[in-house]
């Protein structure tokens, strides 16, 4: 199964590496983007070019509740996983 374009956002480098490796080893994807900060995530979500979002709920700079709301309203078919 091809997951399409995947965005992984977490402020812990180990978690980013683990999730990326897990997806690469077990699923087909077009592209995997990793992000470590909330400001970077804000910019990337504006593009709305992902089929799957794997998001840490809490970042050092704040949380991503509003971004989840934007994704769900603007991309009805996109999946969001919160870790």
C-alpha positions in Angstrom: 0.0 0.0 0.0 1.4 3.4 -0.9 0.8 6.0 1.8 1.6 8.9 -0.6 3.3 12.0 0.8 3.9 11.7 4.6 4.8 14.4 7.1 6.3 13.4 10.4 6.7 16.2 13.0 8.2 15.7 16.4 10.8 17.6 18.5 12.6 14.5 19.6 15.2 13.4 17.0 15.0 9.7 18.1 11.2 9.6 17.5 11.6 11.2 14.0 14.3 8.7 13.0 12.3 5.7 14.4 9.1 6.7 12.7 10.8 7.4 9.4 12.6 4.1 9.4 9.4 2.2 10.3 7.5 3.8 7.4 10.4 3.2 5.0 10.8 -0.4 6.0 7.1 -1.4 6.0 5.2 0.9 3.5 5.6 2.4 0.1 5.6 6.2 0.1 6.1 8.9 -2.4 7.9 11.2 0.0 8.6 11.5 3.7 9.2 14.9 5.2 10.5 15.3 8.8 10.1 18.4 10.9 11.4 19.2 14.4 9.9 22.6 15.3 6.4 24.1 15.5 7.3 27.1 13.3 8.5 24.7 10.5 5.4 22.7 10.9 3.2 25.8 10.5 4.9 26.6 7.2 4.7 23.1 5.9 1.0 22.6 6.8 0.2 25.7 4.7 1.2 23.7 1.6 -1.4 21.0 2.5 0.4 18.5 0.2 0.4 15.4 2.4 -1.7 12.3 2.6 -0.6 11.3 6.1 0.4 13.5 9.0 2.1 11.9 12.0 2.3 14.7 14.6 3.6 15.1 18.1 0.9 17.0 20.0 3.2 19.1 22.2 6.3 21.0 21.0 8.6 23.2 23.1 7.0 26.2 21.3 3.4 25.1 22.0 0.9 22.6 20.7 -0.5 21.8 17.3 -4.2 21.7 18.0 -5.0 24.5 15.5 -2.9 22.9 12.8 -4.8 19.6 13.2 -8.0 21.5 12.8 -6.7 23.2 9.7 -5.6 19.9 8.2 -8.9 18.2 8.9 -10.9 21.1 7.4 -8.8 21.6 4.3 -7.8 18.1 3.5 -10.8 15.8 4.1 -9.0 12.7 2.8 -5.8 13.2 4.7 -5.1 11.0 7.7 -3.8 12.5 11.0 -2.0 10.4 13.6 -1.2 12.2 16.9 1.6 10.7 19.0 
